[in-house]
C-alpha cells in the first residue's frame, strides 16, 4: 500500500505554495523531499499530515481518501515530526517518548507501551537520557527524543492498521554529523524491517542521496523531478533550482554522493 498525493495544490491568499504536485510514498521505502527554501517541502508534509487542507487535488492513505480516515485510526498508523517541537513541561525523555502511545488502547500506561517507548529511545540513541528532564537537554538531544516519540507512535502494526507512515521534517537539522548519519541509517533499517513508508524533508542533498530510495526535487511549488537520487540530482537541475553550481562526488561506500556547491566565480579573487 502507499501514501498518495494526487495533483495537490495549495493557495494561501495570492501565494500559490504547491501547484499540481503528485507523489507516492511506498511502504518499506524512503522518499526524500528536497529543494531550496520556499519550494513547498514543509507545506507538502503538512498537507500529507492532514494539518493543512489542499486547495486542489486528493490525498489517499491505503487507498482511502484522507478525509474518510478516522482521526484515531490516522494517529495509529501515521506519525509526524515537525521542524520544531519544543517541550517546556518537566517530563523525562522516557515520558515524552511514551506520549507517542496515547492513540493506542493502553494510552501509554501499560508495560508494553513503556517497553516500546524505551526501544524507540534506543533507536534514536537517547536511551541513556531516559530519566533526564526533556527541557534540560540540548537541541539535538531534544530532537532525538521527539523522534523517539513519533517512532513509538507507529512502532508496531495492528490488525486494523497493518501499514504505517512516518513523516519527518528535517529530523537531523540539530544533529552533529555523526548522529545524523547514524540516525538516517537506523531509520532506513526500521522502514525496511517494519514495512513503513518514510517521507523525509531534508536540506542536506548528500544525505538525501545516500539514504533515499526515491527522491523528489521541489522548486517554486512544483515537483520538477522524481525518481532515483542519481537521476534527480544532476548538476544542471540543481543549478536551475538553487542558483548555484554543484559538483557531485560519489560516496566511497558506493551509495549516493556528496553534493558540493561551488562558490561564485567573483569570490575566487
TIVEXZA-133770 format. One line per 3 residues: number of its first residue (from 1); their letters; for each residue x, y, z of N, C-alpha, C. Coordinates in Angstrom, 1 decimal. Layout:
# TIVEXZA-133770
NUM) a) X Y Z X Y Z X Y Z | ...
END
This chain:
# TIVEXZA-133770
1) xxx) 0.8 -1.2 0.0 0.0 0.0 0.0 0.9 1.2 0.0 | 0.3 2.4 -0.1 1.1 3.6 -0.3 0.3 4.8 0.2 | 1.1 5.9 0.3 0.6 7.2 0.6 0.6 8.1 -0.6
4) xxx) -0.5 8.5 -1.1 -0.6 9.1 -2.4 -1.0 10.6 -2.3 | -0.3 11.5 -3.0 -0.7 12.9 -3.2 -1.0 13.0 -4.7 | -2.2 13.4 -5.1 -2.5 13.4 -6.5 -3.0 14.8 -6.9
7) xxx) -2.1 15.5 -7.7 -2.4 16.8 -8.3 -2.8 17.8 -7.2 | -1.9 17.9 -6.1 -2.2 18.7 -5.0 -1.8 20.2 -5.3 | -2.7 21.1 -4.9 -2.5 22.5 -5.0 -2.8 23.1 -3.7
10) xxx) -2.0 24.1 -3.3 -2.2 24.8 -2.0 -2.0 26.3 -2.3 | -3.1 27.1 -2.1 -3.1 28.5 -2.3 -3.5 29.2 -1.0 | -2.6 30.1 -0.6 -2.9 30.9 0.6 -2.9 32.4 0.2
13) xxx) -4.1 33.0 0.2 -4.1 34.4 -0.3 -3.8 34.4 -1.7 | -2.8 35.2 -2.1 -2.4 35.2 -3.5 -1.2 34.3 -3.8 | -0.7 33.7 -2.7 0.5 32.8 -2.8 0.1 31.4 -3.2
16) xxx) 0.7 30.9 -4.2 0.5 29.5 -4.6 1.7 28.7 -4.1 | 1.5 28.0 -3.0 2.5 27.3 -2.3 2.9 25.9 -3.0 | 1.8 25.2 -3.5 2.0 24.0 -4.2 1.1 24.0 -5.5
19) xxx) 1.7 23.5 -6.6 0.9 23.5 -7.8 1.0 22.1 -8.5 | -0.2 21.5 -8.7 -0.3 20.3 -9.5 0.8 19.3 -9.1 | 0.9 19.0 -7.8 2.0 18.2 -7.4 1.5 16.8 -7.1
22) xxx) 2.1 15.8 -7.7 1.7 14.4 -7.5 2.9 13.5 -7.0 | 2.8 12.8 -5.9 3.9 12.0 -5.4 3.3 10.7 -4.7 | 4.1 9.7 -4.7 3.7 8.4 -4.0 4.8 8.0 -3.0
25) xxx) 4.4 7.8 -1.8 5.4 7.2 -0.8 5.0 5.8 -0.6 | 5.9 4.9 -0.9 5.6 3.4 -0.8 6.1 2.8 0.5 | 5.4 1.8 1.0 5.9 1.1 2.2 7.2 0.4 2.0
28) xxx) 8.0 0.4 3.0 9.4 -0.2 3.0 10.4 0.6 2.2 | 10.0 1.8 1.9 10.9 2.7 1.1 11.0 4.1 1.7 | 12.1 4.7 1.4 12.4 6.1 1.9 12.2 7.1 0.7
31) xxx) 11.3 8.0 0.9 11.2 9.1 0.0 11.7 10.4 0.6 | 12.8 10.9 0.0 13.3 12.2 0.5 12.8 13.3 -0.4 | 12.4 14.4 0.2 11.9 15.6 -0.5 12.9 16.7 -0.2
34) xxx) 13.4 17.2 -1.3 14.5 18.3 -1.2 14.1 19.4 -2.1 | 14.8 20.5 -1.9 14.6 21.7 -2.7 15.0 23.0 -2.0 | 15.1 24.1 -2.6 15.5 25.3 -2.0 14.4 25.8 -1.0
37) xxx) 14.8 26.7 -0.1 13.9 27.3 0.8 12.7 27.9 0.1 | 11.5 27.7 0.6 10.3 28.2 0.0 9.8 27.4 -1.2 | 10.4 26.2 -1.4 10.0 25.4 -2.5 8.6 24.7 -2.3
40) xxx) 8.2 24.6 -1.0 7.0 23.9 -0.7 7.1 22.6 0.0 | 8.3 22.3 0.5 8.6 21.0 1.1 7.8 20.8 2.4 | 7.9 21.7 3.3 7.1 21.6 4.6 5.6 21.7 4.4
43) xxx) 5.2 22.5 3.4 3.8 22.6 3.0 3.3 21.2 2.6 | 4.0 20.6 1.8 3.6 19.2 1.3 3.5 18.3 2.5 | 4.4 18.4 3.4 4.4 17.5 4.6 3.2 17.8 5.4
46) xxx) 2.8 19.1 5.6 1.6 19.4 6.4 0.4 18.9 5.7 | 0.3 19.0 4.4 -0.8 18.5 3.7 -1.0 17.0 3.9 | 0.2 16.3 3.7 0.1 14.8 3.9 -0.2 14.4 5.3
49) xxx) 0.2 15.3 6.3 -0.2 15.0 7.7 -1.6 15.3 8.0 | -2.3 16.0 7.1 -3.7 16.4 7.4 -3.8 17.7 8.2 | -2.7 18.4 8.3 -2.7 19.6 9.1 -3.1 20.8 8.2
52) xxx) -3.0 20.7 6.9 -3.3 21.8 6.0 -4.2 21.2 4.9 | -5.4 21.7 4.7 -6.2 21.2 3.6 -5.7 21.7 2.3 | -5.6 20.9 1.3 -5.2 21.4 -0.1 -6.3 22.2 -0.7
55) xxx) -6.0 23.1 -1.6 -6.9 23.8 -2.4 -7.4 23.0 -3.6 | -6.6 22.0 -4.0 -7.0 21.2 -5.1 -6.3 19.8 -4.9 | -6.8 18.8 -5.6 -6.2 17.5 -5.5 -6.7 16.6 -4.5
58) xxx) -6.1 15.5 -4.3 -6.6 14.5 -3.4 -5.5 13.7 -2.7 | -5.7 13.4 -1.4 -4.7 12.6 -0.6 -5.4 11.3 -0.3 | -4.6 10.2 -0.4 -5.1 8.9 -0.1 -4.2 8.1 0.8
61) xxx) -4.7 7.5 1.9 -4.0 6.6 2.8 -4.5 5.2 2.5 | -3.6 4.3 2.1 -4.0 2.9 1.9 -5.3 2.8 1.0 | -5.3 3.7 0.0 -6.4 3.6 -1.0 -7.6 4.4 -0.6
64) xxx) -7.7 5.0 0.6 -8.8 5.7 1.1 -8.5 7.2 1.1 | -9.5 8.0 0.7 -9.3 9.5 0.9 -9.0 9.8 2.3 | -8.1 10.7 2.5 -7.7 11.1 3.9 -8.9 11.6 4.7
67) xxx) -9.8 12.3 4.1 -11.0 12.8 4.8 -11.9 11.7 5.4 | -11.7 10.5 4.8 -12.6 9.4 5.3 -11.9 8.5 6.4 | -10.7 8.9 6.7 -9.9 8.1 7.8 -10.2 8.8 9.1
70) xxx) -10.7 8.0 10.1 -11.0 8.5 11.4 -9.7 9.0 12.1 | -9.8 10.1 12.8 -8.5 10.7 13.4 -7.8 9.7 14.3 | -8.5 8.9 15.0 -7.8 7.9 15.9 -7.1 6.9 15.0
73) xxx) -7.7 6.4 14.0 -7.1 5.4 13.1 -5.9 6.1 12.4 | -6.0 7.3 12.0 -4.9 8.0 11.4 -3.7 8.1 12.4 | -4.0 8.4 13.6 -2.9 8.6 14.6 -2.2 7.3 14.9
76) xxx) -2.9 6.2 14.7 -2.3 4.9 15.0 -1.4 4.4 13.8 | -1.6 5.0 12.7 -0.8 4.5 11.5 0.1 5.5 10.9 | -0.1 6.8 11.3 0.7 7.9 10.7 1.3 8.8 11.8
79) xxx) 2.6 9.0 11.9 3.2 9.9 12.9 4.0 11.0 12.1 | 4.0 12.2 12.7 4.6 13.4 12.1 5.5 14.0 13.0 | 6.7 14.3 12.6 7.7 15.1 13.3 7.9 16.4 12.6
82) xxx) 7.4 17.6 13.2 7.6 18.9 12.5 9.1 19.4 12.7 | 9.4 20.5 12.1 10.8 21.0 12.2 11.1 21.4 13.7 | 10.1 22.0 14.4 10.3 22.4 15.8 9.2 21.8 16.6
85) xxx) 9.6 21.1 17.7 8.6 20.6 18.6 9.1 20.7 20.0 | 9.4 21.9 20.5 10.0 22.1 21.8 8.9 21.8 22.9 | 9.4 21.2 23.9 8.5 20.8 25.0 9.1 21.5 26.3
88) xxx) 8.2 22.3 26.9 8.7 23.0 28.1 8.2 22.4 29.4 | 7.3 21.4 29.3 6.8 20.7 30.6 7.9 19.9 31.2 | 8.0 19.7 32.5 9.0 18.9 33.1 8.8 17.4 33.0
91) xxx) 8.8 16.9 31.8 8.7 15.5 31.6 10.1 14.9 31.3 | 10.3 13.7 31.7 11.5 13.0 31.4 11.5 12.6 29.9 | 12.7 12.2 29.4 12.7 11.8 28.0 11.9 10.5 27.8
94) xxx) 11.9 9.6 28.7 11.0 8.4 28.6 9.6 8.8 28.6 | 9.2 9.7 29.4 7.8 10.2 29.4 7.4 10.8 28.1 | 8.3 11.6 27.5 8.0 12.2 26.2 7.8 11.1 25.2
97) xxx) 8.7 10.1 25.1 8.6 9.0 24.2 7.3 8.3 24.4 | 6.9 8.1 25.6 5.6 7.4 25.9 4.4 8.1 25.5 | 4.5 9.4 25.3 3.4 10.2 24.7 2.9 9.7 23.4
100) xxx) 3.9 9.1 22.7 3.6 8.6 21.3 2.6 7.4 21.4 | 2.4 6.8 22.6 1.5 5.7 22.7 0.1 6.1 23.0 | -0.2 7.4 23.2 -1.5 7.9 23.6 -2.7 7.4 22.7
103) xxx) -2.5 7.4 21.3 -3.6 7.0 20.5 -3.9 5.5 20.6 | -3.1 4.7 21.2 -3.3 3.3 21.3 -4.1 2.9 22.5 | -4.7 1.6 22.5 -5.6 1.2 23.6 -5.0 1.4 25.0
106) xxx) -3.7 1.1 25.2 -3.1 1.3 26.5 -2.9 2.7 27.0 | -2.9 3.7 26.0 -2.8 5.1 26.3 -1.5 5.4 27.0 | -0.4 4.6 26.8 0.9 4.9 27.4 1.0 4.4 28.8
109) xxx) 0.0 3.6 29.3 0.0 3.3 30.7 0.4 1.8 30.9 | 0.6 1.0 29.9 0.9 -0.4 30.1 2.4 -0.6 30.0 | 2.8 -1.8 30.5 4.2 -2.2 30.4 4.7 -2.3 29.0
112) xxx) 3.8 -2.7 28.1 4.1 -2.8 26.7 4.4 -1.4 26.1 | 3.6 -0.5 26.5 3.8 0.9 26.0 5.2 1.4 26.4 | 5.5 1.2 27.7 6.8 1.6 28.2 8.0 0.9 27.5
115) xxx) 7.8 -0.4 27.2 8.8 -1.1 26.5 9.0 -0.6 25.1 | 7.9 -0.2 24.4 8.0 0.3 23.1 8.7 1.7 23.2 | 8.3 2.5 24.1 9.0 3.9 24.3 10.5 3.7 24.5
118) xxx) 10.8 2.7 25.3 12.3 2.5 25.6 13.0 2.1 24.4 | 12.4 1.2 23.6 13.0 0.7 22.4 13.2 1.9 21.4 | 12.2 2.8 21.3 12.3 3.9 20.4 13.4 4.8 20.9
121) xxx) 13.6 5.0 22.2 14.7 5.8 22.7 16.0 5.2 22.3 | 16.1 3.9 22.3 17.3 3.2 21.9 17.6 3.4 20.5 | 16.6 3.3 19.6 16.8 3.5 18.2 17.3 5.0 17.9
124) xxx) 16.7 5.9 18.7 17.1 7.3 18.5 18.4 7.7 19.2 | 19.0 6.7 19.8 20.3 6.9 20.6 20.2 7.9 21.7 | 19.1 7.8 22.5 18.9 8.7 23.7 18.4 7.9 24.8
127) xxx) 18.5 6.5 24.8 18.1 5.7 26.0 18.8 6.1 27.2 | 20.1 6.5 27.1 20.9 6.9 28.3 20.4 8.2 28.9 | 19.5 8.9 28.2 18.9 10.1 28.8 17.5 9.9 29.3
130) xxx) 17.0 8.7 29.4 15.6 8.4 29.7 15.1 9.1 30.9 | 15.9 9.3 31.9 15.4 9.9 33.2 15.7 11.4 33.3 | 16.3 11.9 32.3 16.6 13.4 32.2 15.3 14.1 31.9
133) xxx) 15.2 15.3 32.4 14.1 16.2 32.1 14.3 16.7 30.6 | 13.3 16.6 29.8 13.5 17.0 28.4 13.9 18.4 28.2 | 13.3 19.4 29.0 13.8 20.8 28.7 15.2 21.1 29.1
136) xxx) 15.9 20.2 29.8 17.3 20.4 30.2 18.2 19.8 29.1 | 17.7 19.2 28.1 18.6 18.6 27.1 19.0 19.6 26.0 | 20.0 19.3 25.3 20.5 20.1 24.2 19.5 20.0 23.1
139) xxx) 19.6 20.9 22.1 18.7 20.9 21.0 18.7 19.6 20.2 | 19.9 19.1 20.0 20.0 17.8 19.2 19.4 16.7 20.0 | 19.6 16.7 21.4 19.1 15.6 22.2 17.6 15.7 22.2
142) xxx) 17.0 16.9 22.3 15.6 17.0 22.3 15.0 16.5 21.0 | 15.7 16.8 19.9 15.2 16.4 18.6 15.1 14.9 18.5 | 16.1 14.2 19.1 16.1 12.7 19.0 15.1 12.1 20.0
145) xxx) 14.8 12.8 21.1 13.7 12.4 22.0 12.4 12.5 21.3 | 12.2 13.6 20.6 10.9 13.8 19.8 10.8 12.7 18.7 | 12.0 12.4 18.1 12.0 11.3 17.1 11.5 10.0 17.7
148) xxx) 12.0 9.7 18.9 11.6 8.5 19.6 10.1 8.5 19.9 | 9.5 9.7 20.2 8.1 9.8 20.4 7.3 9.4 19.2 | 7.7 9.9 18.0 6.9 9.5 16.8 7.1 8.1 16.4
151) xxx) 8.3 7.6 16.6 8.6 6.2 16.3 7.7 5.3 17.2 | 7.6 5.6 18.5 6.8 4.9 19.4 5.3 4.9 19.0 | 4.9 6.0 18.4 3.5 6.1 17.9 3.2 5.0 16.9
154) xxx) 4.1 4.7 16.0 3.8 3.8 14.9 4.7 2.5 15.0 | 5.1 2.2 16.2 6.2 1.2 16.4 5.8 -0.2 15.8 | 4.5 -0.6 16.1 4.1 -1.9 15.7 2.7 -1.9 15.0
157) xxx) 2.5 -2.8 14.1 1.2 -2.8 13.4 0.1 -3.4 14.3 | -1.1 -3.2 13.8 -2.3 -3.8 14.5 -3.1 -4.4 13.3 | -4.0 -5.3 13.7 -4.8 -6.0 12.6 -5.5 -5.0 11.7
160) xxx) -6.0 -3.9 12.3 -6.7 -2.9 11.5 -5.8 -1.9 10.9 | -4.6 -1.8 11.3 -3.6 -0.9 10.7 -2.3 -1.6 10.4 | -2.3 -2.4 9.4 -1.0 -3.2 9.1 0.1 -2.3 8.5
163) xxx) -0.3 -1.2 7.9 0.7 -0.3 7.2 0.9 0.9 8.0 | 2.1 1.5 8.0 2.4 2.7 8.8 3.1 3.7 8.0 | 3.0 4.9 8.4 3.6 6.0 7.6 4.3 7.0 8.6
166) xxx) 5.5 7.4 8.3 6.3 8.3 9.1 6.7 9.5 8.3 | 6.3 10.7 8.8 6.6 11.9 8.0 7.5 12.8 8.9 | 8.7 13.0 8.5 9.7 13.7 9.3 10.2 15.0 8.5
169) xxx) 10.1 16.1 9.2 10.6 17.4 8.6 11.9 17.8 9.2 | 13.0 17.7 8.5 14.3 18.0 8.9 14.7 17.3 10.2 | 14.6 16.0 10.3 14.9 15.3 11.6 16.3 15.4 12.0
172) xxx) 17.2 15.7 11.1 18.7 15.8 11.5 19.2 17.2 11.6 | 18.3 18.2 11.6 18.7 19.6 11.5 19.6 20.0 12.7 | 19.3 19.5 13.9 20.1 19.9 15.0 21.1 18.9 15.5
175) xxx) 21.4 17.9 14.6 22.3 16.8 15.0 23.7 17.1 14.4 | 24.7 16.6 15.2 26.0 16.6 14.7 26.1 15.6 13.6 | 27.2 15.7 12.7 27.2 14.8 11.5 27.2 13.3 11.9
178) xxx) 27.9 12.9 13.0 27.9 11.5 13.4 26.5 11.0 13.8 | 25.8 11.7 14.6 24.4 11.3 14.9 23.5 11.3 13.7 | 23.7 12.3 12.9 22.8 12.5 11.7 22.9 11.2 10.8
181) xxx) 24.2 10.8 10.5 24.3 9.7 9.5 23.9 8.4 10.1 | 24.1 8.2 11.5 23.6 7.0 12.1 22.1 7.0 12.2 | 21.5 8.1 12.5 20.0 8.1 12.7 19.4 7.8 11.3
184) xxx) 19.9 8.4 10.3 19.3 8.2 8.9 19.4 6.7 8.6 | 20.6 6.1 8.9 20.8 4.7 8.6 19.9 3.8 9.4 | 19.7 4.2 10.7 18.7 3.4 11.5 17.3 3.5 11.0
187) xxx) 16.9 4.7 10.6 15.6 4.9 10.1 15.4 4.1 8.8 | 16.4 4.0 8.0 16.3 3.2 6.8 16.1 1.7 7.1 | 16.8 1.3 8.1 16.7 -0.1 8.6 15.3 -0.4 9.1
190) xxx) 14.8 0.6 9.9 13.5 0.5 10.6 12.4 0.3 9.5 | 12.4 1.2 8.5 11.3 1.1 7.5 11.4 -0.2 6.7 | 12.6 -0.7 6.5 12.7 -2.0 5.8 12.1 -3.1 6.6
193) xxx) 12.4 -3.1 7.9 12.0 -4.2 8.8 10.5 -4.1 9.1 | 9.9 -3.0 9.1 8.5 -2.8 9.5 7.6 -2.5 8.4 | 8.0 -2.5 7.2 7.1 -2.2 6.0 6.5 -0.8 6.2
196) xxx) 7.2 0.1 6.7 6.8 1.5 6.9 7.2 2.4 5.7 | 6.3 3.3 5.3 6.7 4.3 4.4 7.2 5.5 5.1 | 8.4 6.0 4.7 9.1 7.1 5.4 9.2 8.2 4.4
199) xxx) 8.7 9.4 4.7 8.9 10.6 3.9 9.8 11.6 4.7 | 10.9 12.0 4.2 11.9 12.8 4.8 12.0 14.1 4.1 | 11.8 15.3 4.8 12.2 16.5 4.2 13.6 16.8 4.7
202) xxx) 14.5 17.1 3.7 15.9 17.3 4.1 16.5 18.5 3.3 | 17.4 19.2 3.9 18.2 20.2 3.2 19.5 19.7 2.7 | 20.0 18.6 3.4 21.3 18.1 3.1 21.1 17.2 1.9
205) xxx) 21.5 17.7 0.7 21.3 16.9 -0.5 22.2 15.6 -0.6 | 23.4 15.7 0.0 24.2 14.5 0.0 23.6 13.4 0.9 | 23.1 13.8 2.1 22.5 12.8 3.0 21.2 12.2 2.3
208) xxx) 20.5 13.1 1.6 19.3 12.6 0.9 19.6 11.6 -0.1 | 20.7 11.8 -0.9 21.1 10.9 -1.9 21.5 9.5 -1.4 | 22.1 9.6 -0.2 22.6 8.3 0.4 21.5 7.5 1.2
211) xxx) 20.5 8.1 1.7 19.5 7.4 2.5 18.2 7.1 1.7 | 17.9 7.8 0.6 16.6 7.7 0.0 16.6 6.6 -1.1 | 15.5 5.9 -1.2 15.2 5.1 -2.4 14.7 5.9 -3.5
214) xxx) 13.8 6.9 -3.2 13.2 7.7 -4.1 13.4 9.2 -3.7 | 13.6 10.1 -4.6 13.9 11.5 -4.3 13.0 12.4 -5.1 | 12.4 13.4 -4.5 11.6 14.4 -5.2 12.2 15.7 -5.0
217) xxx) 12.5 16.4 -6.1 13.1 17.7 -6.1 12.0 18.8 -6.3 | 11.7 19.6 -5.4 10.7 20.7 -5.5 11.3 22.0 -5.8 | 10.6 22.8 -6.6 11.0 24.2 -6.8 9.8 25.0 -7.2
220) xxx) 9.6 26.1 -6.4 8.5 27.0 -6.7 7.2 26.3 -6.6 | 7.0 25.4 -5.7 5.8 24.7 -5.5 5.5 23.5 -6.4 | 6.4 23.2 -7.3 6.2 22.1 -8.2 7.3 21.0 -8.0
223) xxx) 6.9 19.8 -8.3 7.9 18.7 -8.3 8.6 18.7 -9.7 | 9.8 19.1 -9.8 10.5 19.2 -11.1 11.2 17.9 -11.5 | 11.4 17.0 -10.5 11.9 15.7 -10.9 11.7 14.7 -9.7
226) xxx) 11.4 13.5 -10.1 11.1 12.4 -9.1 11.7 11.1 -9.6 | 12.4 10.4 -8.8 13.0 9.1 -9.2 14.2 8.8 -8.3 | 15.1 8.0 -8.8 16.2 7.6 -8.1 17.1 8.8 -7.9
229) xxx) 17.8 8.9 -6.7 18.6 10.1 -6.5 19.6 10.5 -7.6 | 20.3 9.5 -8.1 21.3 9.8 -9.1 20.6 10.4 -10.4 | 19.4 10.0 -10.7 18.7 10.6 -11.8 18.1 12.0 -11.6
232) xxx) 17.8 12.3 -10.3 17.2 13.5 -10.0 18.2 14.6 -9.8 | 19.2 14.3 -9.0 20.2 15.4 -8.6 21.3 15.5 -9.6 | 21.0 16.1 -10.8 22.0 16.4 -11.8 22.5 17.8 -11.6
235) xxx) 23.8 18.1 -12.0 24.3 19.4 -11.8 23.5 20.5 -12.5 | 23.0 20.2 -13.7 22.2 21.2 -14.4 20.9 21.5 -13.7 | 20.2 20.5 -13.2 18.9 20.6 -12.5 19.1 21.4 -11.2
238) xxx) 20.2 21.0 -10.5 20.5 21.7 -9.2 20.8 23.2 -9.4 | 21.5 23.5 -10.5 21.9 24.9 -10.7 20.6 25.7 -11.1 | 19.7 25.1 -11.8 18.4 25.7 -12.2 17.6 26.0 -10.9
241) xxx) 17.6 25.1 -9.9 16.7 25.2 -8.8 17.3 26.1 -7.7 | 18.6 25.9 -7.5 19.3 26.6 -6.3 20.1 27.8 -6.7 | 20.3 28.1 -8.0 21.0 29.2 -8.4 22.5 29.2 -8.1
244) xxx) 23.0 28.0 -8.1 24.5 27.8 -7.8 24.9 26.5 -8.6 | 26.2 26.5 -8.8 26.7 25.3 -9.5 27.2 24.3 -8.4 | 27.1 23.0 -8.8 27.4 22.0 -7.8 28.3 20.9 -8.4
247) xxx) 29.2 20.3 -7.6 29.9 19.1 -8.0 29.4 17.9 -7.2 | 29.2 16.8 -7.9 28.7 15.6 -7.3 29.8 14.6 -7.2 | 30.2 14.2 -6.0 31.3 13.2 -5.8 30.8 11.9 -5.3
250) xxx) 31.0 10.8 -6.0 30.5 9.5 -5.5 31.0 9.2 -4.1 | 30.1 8.7 -3.3 30.5 8.3 -1.9 31.4 7.1 -1.9 | 32.4 7.1 -1.1 33.3 5.9 -1.0 32.6 4.6 -0.8
253) xxx) 31.5 4.6 0.0 30.8 3.4 0.4 30.0 2.9 -0.8 | 29.8 3.6 -1.9 29.2 3.1 -3.1 27.7 3.5 -3.1 | 27.1 4.2 -2.1 25.7 4.6 -2.2 25.6 6.1 -2.1
256) xxx) 25.0 6.8 -3.1 24.8 8.2 -3.0 26.1 8.9 -3.3 | 26.1 10.2 -3.0 27.3 11.1 -3.3 27.3 12.3 -2.5 | 28.4 12.9 -2.4 28.5 14.2 -1.8 28.1 15.3 -2.8
259) xxx) 27.3 16.3 -2.3 26.9 17.4 -3.2 27.6 18.6 -2.7 | 28.5 19.2 -3.5 29.3 20.3 -3.1 29.0 21.5 -3.9 | 28.5 22.6 -3.3 28.3 23.8 -4.0 29.6 24.5 -4.3
262) xxx) 29.7 25.1 -5.5 30.9 25.9 -5.8 30.6 27.3 -5.5 | 31.6 28.0 -4.9 31.5 29.5 -4.7 31.4 30.2 -6.0 | 30.7 31.4 -6.0 30.6 32.1 -7.3 32.0 32.5 -7.8
265) xxx) 32.1 32.6 -9.1 33.4 32.9 -9.7 34.0 34.2 -9.2 | 33.1 35.2 -8.9 33.7 36.5 -8.5 34.2 36.5 -7.0 | 34.0 35.4 -6.3 34.6 35.3 -5.0 35.9 34.6 -5.0
268) xx) 36.4 34.1 -6.1 37.7 33.4 -6.1 38.9 34.4 -6.1 | 38.6 35.6 -6.4 39.8 36.6 -6.5 40.3 36.9 -5.1
END
